[in-house]
Amino acid sequence: MDVSEFFLKLLIILLVAKLFAEVFAFLRLPSVLGEVIAGIIIGPSLFGVIVPDATLYLLAEIGILLLLFEVGLETDIGQMAKVGVQSSLVAITGVVVPGFLGYWISSSLLALPFVVSLFVGGTMVATSIGITVRVLVDLKKHQTKTAKVVLGAAVLDDIVGVVILAILYDFSVKGQVNLFNAAKVLGFITAFLVIAPVLAKLLMPVIARLSSASRTKGMIPTLIISLILSMAVISHKIGAPEILGSFAAGVALARRFFLPFGSAMDHYSHELAEKIEINMKPIINLFVPIFFVVVGASINLRVIDFTSATFWYMAGLLTIGAIISKMVSGTWAEGNFRTKLSTGIAMVPRGEVGLIFAEVGKKSGIFDDVIYAVIVFVVALTTLFAPLALRFAMRGEE
Amino acid sequence: MDVSEFFLKLLIILLVAKLFAEVFAFLRLPSVLGEVIAGIIIGPSLFGVIVPDATLYLLAEIGILLLLFEVGLETDIGQMAKVGVQSSLVAITGVVVPGFLGYWISSSLLALPFVVSLFVGGTMVATSIGITVRVLVDLKKHQTKTAKVVLGAAVLDDIVGVVILAILYDFSVKGQVNLFNAAKVLGFITAFLVIAPVLAKLLMPVIARLSSASRTKGMIPTLIISLILSMAVISHKIGAPEILGSFAAGVALARRFFLPFGSAMDHYSHELAEKIEINMKPIINLFVPIFFVVVGASINLRVIDFTSATFWYMAGLLTIGAIISKMVSGTWAEGNFRTKLSTGIAMVPRGEVGLIFAEVGKKSGIFDDVIYAVIVFVVALTTLFAPLALRFAMRGEE
């Protein structure tokens, strides 16, 4: 690709994303919604200026790694553990109900073949941790108890999501499922999420020493980005999504994450934590919007035949199913109706995870063009619905 | 490409570059040398872990844009203009002498065909503004008078370099040269370099207003990167290298760049300049080393047959010619012998510009494998020679 052409694309992405984010923020709506809509507008759905290619996907991936790192940084893992039971119940419900409802609508009401129905069910399971987390941050509600329940549930759903995708893919290609492998992966991921932050925390004094002894510029951003990348790579190696690695890196460097054994390194923490924040903020804020624009630009609404009655019938049923089935999970959240409602809505967006399911389904020949278009539409609607609805549901929540 | 594989590559680049940069800085050598050598080591020459692909080239290009932006930020354009005559004389000599000497060695001593000799001469003309500038920054000599002369000359050489490359390419492909076009491009570039900083400076109050009114995060890094990218794209459109655009953007935002007419916006400047510095530093320091590692990894020493006597004969003659011919240009620098020597050495590195010439020569069939290998070797030697030699030549210079 021509370098200058790429620079122009990047420029368009950055400026249009910022413009829409500002307008949405001005209207007191989550700016992430502006960024996704910006992506839909400049993407193949409308103007077709930005068609995500390999390089843009990679920059977008760096963006989502950084977002999860930032969320990790601000996460008090002790408080997350306290609401762990609620999170787990929300997550399990958020997997089981949408999965079965998606399968049932597809096989019974839409009379789709068995494997197709299974895959639709799988798609319904996905929760876009990226969209959910950004909405909470945009609304400045990411320190609320609801947010902690949702964050825990979204992390768990993300893990379950990749395992289900792997199982479904194996099943549709090889015709059999290796549940032992799936269990092994789940075990690895759990172990990783427990061990990784502790290991990363042990690196803190090393990072502090290196940054104060350094004779070159940029030691801190280089080391922190390296830490994030290495955790992402390890996370991928054991079969987990990369973003869990960067989340773990963030948790490790969080001011409120203390090692159970000794606090010998804790006197480094305060000054270093500040330096890390100052150095990482501009990088994070630059890259994160690229991810959401690319999510928007990955939704190609042109594949949809909006004049088809069949399309509307299928898309209508599945969208309603997709929204209601996830909202059911909110009933486990402790608190008043508003808390349950907010929790449920926060679990609704399928975002990039739903699009990955749709792509795998299409490429493996399981989804034909009509079903693919329906799924893309359902993913788009759930992704746009959640930020809007959450904006109103969470009003006044502490 | 697999996302995780790309993350791993990026991780290796960042860590190895930092390691070598630190070691070189510890040895009181320019850390840029460590980064280029890191690239040679992890690149195809030795370990072959990093083979630059399209995405890495793009990240590297962002790195060099940011470096030139940073240098522009710290450039006092008034002082550069004061040494303009010296810079021009150095630049002209640095084009004419190496060009003719390269041609003469090729055609007379090495008996190479006419077009090949012309292209070798063209390669000798290139000055790697990136390497030169980074060495001066590493040695903390970028505010010296010598640095100002060199910076001006390197910018001029870069402009002349692209024009020569275009002419040679036209000539070798079409068999004729359009000198009118070349002159037009030169005119455009000159106009751009005069007008662009003024236009960009006029945007300062807009940037200040937007950043203080913003309701989203990361307004400053987004706007500054957008400004750099748009100047780079415009620069490319008129036929100049992208880095001149980012340099112009830096000059415009420099604290010491005042508009000739009115200073209505100058009260914004101080606070904004500080914010820009705090926000851009981590991004710059993260990306710049990627460029130099990629330069190192673009040098594939494996194409060279080191047992060939012909190779050593050709490479030896051309390397000596390449170094001496550029050093001659230093005689125009006002000052003692040391100043002239430093100026001359600073013009020696061919770096990425020389590699571009070599690639174009190879792809168009003008360079066979032997000449290509010779040119790669000459580029590598001049690139490594300059930082080392400058370290000693500039000792004590103010």
Interface residues (C-beta under 8 A of the other chain):
Chain A: M1 V3 S4 F6 F7 L8 L10 L11 L14 L15 K18 A21 E22 A25 F26 S31 A54 T55 Y57 L58 E61 L65 S214 R215 T216 K217 G218 M219 I220 P221 T222 L223 I225 S226 L229 S230 A232 V233 H236 K237 E242 I278 N279 M280 K281 P282 I283 I284 N285 L286 V288 P289
Chain B: M1 V3 S4 F6 F7 L8 L10 L11 L14 L15 K18 A21 E22 A25 F26 S31 A54 T55 Y57 L58 E61 L65 S214 R215 T216 K217 G218 M219 I220 P221 T222 L223 I225 S226 L229 S230 A232 V233 H236 K237 E242 I278 N279 M280 K281 P282 I283 I284 N285 L286 V288 P289
